[in-house]
């Protein structure tokens, strides 16, 4: 996530620094005095078109889309000043970040971008009902499939038109775009801002307490993930530990109703992974035991051959009984190993399937049912 930038007039610098680093556990800080937030300056639409083309998976198909918007608008957004100017006397608990991020999400110039993007997506998924959980998942997968790209030198978040045309963005860029799209499709959504962790995600309303009792379910936008499953660990090993600052976006009322299903999928994948780890450890021990048993059998077999060659028939017959007993024990242990190995493969394959099909919640639900029946 890019650093939030600001300038200030007639305000002590210490107050501005605190406002940038302070978190909120539920919703807003105090509204605070006036501020000037980023806007897209005047531009002339000269007819040039900027196009973004991409493919992304959704359920059992690959979606191909091309979104066309004004190149002049894209250029104006890219060149806009992304700083916030704080005016007057700001206190430590005054909130300027809400207005800052909403200036990107709710920029009037972005309405045409949301409209054309949603229209293009709808044309490629005409069978997905717009009031359904699958439609919310469809829009989410589109944004999640945009490349994750961190621009450390950028002056602030991107306007949605930049993220759409660039087909890339970091956590705040992609979250701003998704929240804006969902809000205009009637969903009750918010931005989840974690100031202390420099991370942003999206929240969607549900009939339950939600993430940290916010009333919203967690949506990670930086990669493909199921709705309602919070990010546990990032690639760098970091976790979300900072206070949550909720920024409601729009006036939508639609909620997500499939969180029980996504949690069931996530739990099943977690169980499969834990089992696979236990089975892998057990297989290693079983392999060691089998190797030891095989070496003992080979030694007994050599002794049998020596007895046979020496003509010691009574000794040979007595040794054969012991050998056959040990061979039976070895074969039984080998059968147990094969059973454990089959279970291990089943769990690994199921876990990997879930991890690589997070764009298909209905299909994963069926896969969970099949896996549970196979392990019953």
C-alpha positions in Angstrom: 0.0 0.0 0.0 1.3 3.4 -0.9 2.0 6.0 1.7 -0.8 8.5 2.2 0.3 12.0 1.3 -0.8 15.3 2.7 0.0 19.0 3.0 -1.3 21.2 5.7 -2.0 24.8 6.3 -2.4 26.5 9.8 -2.0 23.2 11.7 0.7 21.9 14.0 2.7 19.2 12.2 2.5 16.8 15.2 -1.3 16.7 14.8 -1.1 15.7 11.2 1.4 12.9 11.8 -0.8 11.5 14.5 -3.9 11.6 12.3 -2.1 9.6 9.7 -1.0 6.8 12.1 -4.0 6.6 14.5 -6.5 3.7 14.0 -10.1 3.2 14.8 -11.8 0.0 16.0 -15.2 0.5 14.4 -16.0 3.4 12.2 -15.1 7.1 12.1 -12.9 9.6 13.9 -14.4 13.0 14.5 -15.1 14.6 11.2 -12.6 17.4 11.7 -12.3 20.8 10.0 -12.0 21.5 6.3 -9.7 19.8 3.9 -9.0 19.8 0.2 -8.9 16.3 -1.3 -7.5 15.0 -4.6 -9.6 15.9 -7.7 -9.2 15.4 -11.4 -8.7 18.7 -13.0 -10.4 20.0 -16.1 -9.6 18.0 -19.3 -10.8 18.0 -22.8 -12.0 14.7 -24.3 -10.3 14.6 -27.7 -11.8 11.3 -28.7 -8.8 9.2 -27.9 -9.5 5.8 -26.4 -7.6 3.9 -23.7 -8.2 0.2 -23.7 -7.6 -2.5 -21.1 -7.8 -6.1 -22.2 -7.5 -9.1 -19.8 -8.6 -12.6 -19.2 -9.6 -14.1 -15.8 -11.1 -17.3 -14.6 -14.6 -17.5 -13.1 -16.2 -20.7 -12.1 -15.9 -23.1 -15.1 -14.9 -20.6 -17.8 -12.3 -18.0 -18.8 -13.7 -14.5 -19.1 -12.2 -12.2 -21.7 -13.0 -8.5 -21.6 -11.9 -5.2 -23.1 -12.8 -2.0 -21.3 -12.6 1.3 -23.3 -12.5 4.7 -21.6 -11.4 8.2 -22.5 -7.6 8.4 -22.8 -7.9 12.1 -21.8 -9.6 11.1 -18.6 -6.9 8.5 -17.9 -4.2 11.1 -18.5 -5.9 13.6 -16.3 -6.3 11.1 -13.5 -2.7 10.0 -13.8 -1.5 13.5 -13.6 -3.7 14.7 -10.8 -2.2 15.8 -7.5 -2.8 12.9 -5.0 -2.1 14.9 -1.9 -4.6 16.1 0.7 -4.4 19.7 2.0 -5.6 20.1 5.6 -7.1 23.5 6.4 -7.5 25.0 9.8 -7.0 23.5 13.2 -6.9 19.7 13.1 -7.0 17.7 16.4 -5.4 14.4 17.0 -8.7 12.4 16.7 -10.0 14.3 13.6 -10.6 12.1 10.6 -9.3 13.2 7.2 -8.6 9.7 5.8 -12.3 9.0 5.1 -12.6 12.1 2.8 -9.2 11.3 1.3 -10.1 7.8 0.2 -13.6 8.6 -0.8 -12.3 11.4 -3.1 -10.9 8.6 -5.2 -13.8 6.2 -4.9 -16.5 8.8 -5.4 -14.8 11.1 -7.9 -17.6 12.2 -10.3 -15.4 11.5 -13.3 -15.3 7.9 -12.2 -19.0 7.2 -12.7 -18.5 6.6 -16.4 -15.6 4.3 -15.6 -17.7 2.2 -13.2 -20.6 2.2 -15.7 -18.6 1.0 -18.7 -16.6 -1.5 -16.7 -19.8 -3.1 -15.1 -21.5 -3.1 -18.5 -18.6 -4.9 -20.2 -18.5 -7.4 -17.4 -22.2 -8.0 -17.5 -22.1 -8.7 -21.2 -19.6 -11.5 -20.6 -21.7 -13.0 -17.7 -25.3 -12.6 -18.8 -26.3 -15.7 -17.0 -25.2 -14.4 -13.6 -28.1 -12.6 -11.8 -27.1 -9.1 -10.7 -28.7 -9.5 -7.3 -26.9 -12.8 -6.5 -23.9 -13.7 -4.5 -22.3 -15.1 -7.6 -22.5 -11.6 -9.3 -20.7 -10.1 -6.3 -18.1 -12.9 -6.6 -17.8 -12.2 -10.3 -17.0 -8.6 -9.8 -14.6 -9.5 -7.0 -12.7 -12.1 -9.0 -12.3 -9.5 -11.8 -10.6 -7.0 -9.4 -8.6 -9.8 -7.7 -7.3 -10.9 -11.0 -5.8 -7.6 -11.9 -2.0 -7.7 -11.4 -0.7 -6.8 -8.0 1.8 -4.0 -8.6 3.4 -1.8 -5.9 4.6 1.6 -7.2 6.7 2.9 -4.2 7.3 6.2 -5.9 3.6 6.9 -6.6 2.3 10.0 -4.9 -0.9 8.3 -3.6 -3.6 5.8 -4.6 -4.8 5.5 -8.2 -8.2 6.7 -9.4 -10.2 3.7 -10.5 -9.7 4.6 -14.2 -6.0 4.2 -13.7 -6.4 0.8 -12.1 -8.7 -0.4 -14.9 -6.5 0.7 -17.7 -3.3 -0.3 -16.1 -4.9 -3.7 -15.2 -2.8 -3.5 -12.1 -2.6 -1.9 -8.7 -1.7 -2.4 -5.1 -4.1 -3.1 -2.1 -5.6 0.4 -1.9 -5.9 0.8 -5.7 -7.7 -2.4 -6.1 -9.9 -2.0 -3.0 -11.0 1.5 -4.1 -12.0 0.1 -7.5 -13.9 -2.9 -6.1 -15.7 -0.9 -3.4 -16.7 1.7 -6.1 -18.0 -1.0 -8.5 -19.9 -2.9 -5.8 -21.5 0.2 -4.3 -22.8 1.2 -7.7 -24.2 -2.3 -8.2 -26.3 -1.8 -5.0 -24.1 -3.6 -2.5 -23.5 -2.4 1.0 -19.7 -2.1 1.1 -16.9 -0.3 2.9 -13.2 0.1 2.7 -11.2 -1.8 5.4 -8.2 0.4 6.3 -5.5 -0.9 8.6 -3.2 2.1 9.1 -0.7 0.4 11.3 -0.3 -2.4 8.8 -0.3 -0.3 5.7 -3.0 -2.5 4.2 -6.5 -2.0 2.7 -9.2 -4.4 1.8 -13.0 -4.3 1.2 -15.9 -5.2 3.5 -19.3 -6.4 2.3 -22.4 -6.4 4.5 -23.9 -9.7 5.8 -26.5 -10.7 8.3 -23.9 -11.5 11.0 -21.4 -9.7 13.1 -18.8 -9.9 10.4 -15.1 -9.2 10.6 -14.1 -7.8 14.0 -17.8 -7.2 14.6 -17.8 -4.5 11.9 -21.0 -5.9 10.2 -18.9 -6.5 7.1 -17.3 -9.6 5.7 -13.6 -9.4 4.7 -12.6 -9.3 1.0 -9.0 -9.5 0.1 -8.3 -7.7 -3.2 -4.6 -8.4 -3.8 -5.1 -12.0 -4.8 -7.8 -14.6 -5.5 -9.6 -15.5 -2.2 -13.0 -16.4 -1.0 -15.3 -13.7 0.3 -15.5 -13.7 4.1 -12.1 -15.4 4.6 -9.7 -12.8 6.2 -6.1 -12.7 5.2 -4.1 -14.8 7.7 -0.5 -14.3 6.4 0.9 -12.3 3.5 3.8 -13.5 1.4 6.3 -11.6 3.5 5.0 -13.4 6.7 3.1 -10.3 8.0 -0.3 -10.5 9.6 -3.1 -8.0 10.2 -2.8 -6.8 13.8 -3.6 -3.1 13.5 -6.9 -1.5 14.4 -9.5 -1.6 11.8 -10.8 1.7 10.3 -14.1 1.2 8.4 -14.9 3.7 5.6 -18.5 3.0 4.3 -18.9 3.5 0.5 -22.2 4.4 -1.1 -25.7 3.7 0.0 -26.2 0.1 -1.2 -28.3 -2.4 0.6 -27.4 -5.8 -0.9 -25.6 -8.2 1.3 -23.6 -11.4 0.8 -25.3 -14.6 1.9 -22.8 -17.4 1.2 -20.3 -16.8 4.0 -21.2 -20.1 5.7 -20.4 -21.9 2.5 -17.0 -20.1 2.0 -16.1 -20.8 5.7 -17.0 -24.5 5.2 -14.7 -24.6 2.2 -11.9 -22.8 4.1 -12.3 -25.1 7.1 -12.2 -28.2 4.9 -9.0 -27.0 3.2 -7.5 -26.4 6.6 -8.4 -29.9 7.8 -7.0 -31.4 4.6 -3.8 -29.5 5.0 -3.4 -30.5 8.7 -4.2 -34.1 7.8 -1.7 -34.1 5.0 1.0 -32.8 7.3 0.2 -35.5 9.8 0.1 -38.2 7.1 3.4 -37.1 5.6 5.1 -37.4 9.0 3.5 -40.8 9.5 4.6 -42.0 6.0 8.2 -41.1 6.8 8.1 -43.2 10.0 6.3 -46.0 8.1 8.9 -45.9 5.4 11.7 -46.2 8.0 9.9 -49.2 9.6 9.3 -50.9 6.2 13.0 -50.4 5.2 14.0 -52.0 8.5 11.6 -54.9 8.1 12.7 -55.4 4.5 16.4 -55.6 5.5 15.5 -58.2 8.2 13.5 -60.2 5.6 16.4 -60.1 3.2 18.7 -61.3 6.0 16.3 -64.1 6.9 16.0 -65.1 3.2 19.8 -65.3 2.9 19.9 -67.6 6.0 17.2 -69.8 4.4 19.2 -70.2 1.2 22.3 -71.2 3.3 20.2 -73.8 5.2 18.8 -75.2 2.0 22.2 -75.4 0.3 23.7 -77.1 3.4 20.9 -79.7 3.3 19.7 -78.8 6.8 16.1 -79.5 6.0 14.7 -79.4 9.6 16.5 -76.1 10.3 15.2 -74.8 6.9 11.6 -75.8 7.7 11.7 -74.1 11.1 13.2 -70.9 9.7 10.6 -70.8 6.9 7.8 -70.5 9.5 9.4 -67.5 11.1 10.1 -66.0 7.7 6.5 -66.4 6.6 5.3 -64.8 9.8 7.6 -61.8 9.3 6.7 -61.6 5.6 3.0 -61.4 6.6 3.7 -58.6 9.1 5.7 -56.8 6.4 2.8 -57.1 3.8 0.3 -55.9 6.4 2.5 -52.9 7.2 2.9 -52.2 3.4 -0.9 -52.3 3.0 -1.2 -49.7 5.9 1.4 -47.6 4.2 -0.5 -47.7 0.9 -3.7 -46.8 2.6 -2.0 -43.8 4.4 -0.4 -42.8 1.1 -3.8 -42.8 -0.7 -5.3 -40.7 2.1 -2.3 -38.3 1.8 -2.7 -37.9 -1.9 -6.4 -37.3 -1.5 -5.9 -34.6 1.1 -3.0 -32.9 -0.9 -5.0 -33.0 -4.1 -8.1 -31.6 -2.4 -6.1 -28.8 -0.7 -4.3 -27.9 -3.9 -7.6 -27.9 -5.8 -9.1 -25.4 -3.4 -6.1 -23.2 -3.5 -6.2 -23.0 -7.3 -9.9 -22.6 -7.7 -10.8 -19.8 -5.4 -12.7 -18.2 -8.2 -15.4 -20.9 -8.1 -17.3 -21.1 -4.9 -20.1 -23.4 -6.2 -17.6 -25.8 -7.7 -15.6 -25.9 -4.5 -18.7 -26.7 -2.5 -19.2 -29.8 -4.6 -15.6 -30.7 -4.3 -15.8 -30.4 -0.5 -18.8 -32.7 -0.4 -17.0 -35.3 -2.6 -13.9 -35.1 -0.4 -15.9 -35.5 2.8 -17.7 -38.5 1.4 -14.3 -40.1 0.4 -12.9 -39.5 3.9 -16.0 -40.7 5.8 
